[in-house]
Amino acid sequence: MMYKSKKVLILGASSDIGVSTIKVFLKNNWQVTAHYYLNKKAIKKIKHDSKIEYFQFDLKNILKFEKYVLKNKSFFSKFDAFVNLSGYLKSSTFQNFKLRDLTDHMNVNFYSGLLITREVLKGMEKRNWGRIVLSSSIGTKFGGSADSLAYSLSKFINEFFPSYYKKLYSKNITINTLKIGATDTKLHKRLKNKNMKKRVSLIPLGRLAKTDEVANYIYKLCGKDNSLLTGSVINISGGE
């Protein structure tokens, strides 16, 4: 199989990290399918030469999404790599969380990616090659922040690897989770009550990650040079 023809599906591609990830895959001649829900503008700004297609869905509606996935198995089985950057964040503390909040977070941040993983693996097994990168958050290492119970819990489950995955490793299919540290994104700038200087002081490296740095790690895990690393949770958090 020619490496230049590989296809990647990026879930949550309209985020700042997602946009940087699209760019690095396009730069390396991959065909990109970019998922978004509302923010298509961020993706449309990317310069490309028809090597990108768009995929829209509200992942909170997980039962509808499950039906969509089951009806479009051939669409999902065509991908050589799957990157799950889906991220839904709504403030919730341990004292005041609602089950609906937990459900929405689980639907977007975990269940949707699990449904896709099941289908993309079928195609990867047939081709004897595949790369999957899931995303977690460095906050899960510390129990999350005081107001991010639902988000941290849903991200943490991406660090779980079903035993089924082990038999796939011999077929040149790698599956890893990136535990991503605090990153310089627009989200932090919109959080008026968040003290970013204090947040940065907790990072031994002394700064926030850049989105293109995170994207490069994602690509390295999906590229042909990753021949050994699999079944791992990898911290890219500046030493936290």
Order of alpha helices (4+ residues) and beta strands (2+ residues): beta-alpha-beta-alpha-beta-alpha-alpha-beta-alpha-alpha-beta-alpha-beta-alpha-alpha-alpha-beta
